[in-house]
C-alpha cells in the first residue's frame, strides 16, 4: 500500500484564513486525507470546512497545537462535536484516550518530547520506539512522528520506529522534498502530512497551492 498524503491547510503552524477557498480549488486532486490545525479559524469556520471535506468524501484530520492535557481534552471534545475523523497531535494523555475510545474518532498522538515552536523532537531512539510500542498496546490506532525535526539521526529513528511499531505511523513536519517522500515510501510508513511546503512553493516554484499539490501527486504516482 502506497504511503498516504494528509494535505494540511496550514502554514507556520496556523490554519490559513482562506482554507475553504484553497480546499475547493484542489479537492478534485487524488489525496483522500485533508486536515488543519485547531488555531486560525473560528469554530463556525472550522465546521464549514469539515463539512466541505466530508461532502467531498475526504477523511478529516484535526491537528492539536496545545501540548497540555487540558488543551488536548478541549480539542478532543471539539473534534467530536465538529465531526472530524482523526485527532492528531499533542502528547498521549490517558484521560483523552479514555474519552476518545468511546467516540467515533481516532486518536493519533505524537511520541516523544517536543521543545520550541515548531517543536524539535528529543529522546533516545530506543526510548521513542518503546513509547510507540507501548501506546500501540494500549489500543492507540495510529501515531505521529516528527522524525525530520529530530535532534539526532532522523532517518535511523524513522526506520526503527516504523519497523517496530505495529500501528500506522504518520510523519509530520518538514516533509518538504521529493527525497523525503521517497524515503517515507521506502520504509513502509503509513504516510505523512504536508502543508507549509505547498504554500511555500517547494514543488512548483511560483505556482499556486494547487500547482504544488499536483506536483506532489505526480511525484507520488511515480514512486
Buried (B, 14 or more C-beta within 10 A) or exposed (E): EEBBBBBBBBBEBBBBEEBBEBBEBBBEEEBEBBBBBBBBBEEEBBBBBBBBBBEBEBBBBBBBBBBEBEBBBBBBBBBBEBBBBBBBBBBBBEEBBEBBBEEEBBBBBBBBBBEEEBBBBBBEBEEBBBBBBEBBEEEBBBBBBBBBBBEEEBEEBBBBBBEBBEBBBBBBBBBBBBEBBBBBBEBEBBBBBBBBBBBEBBBBEEBBBBBBBBBBBEBBEEE
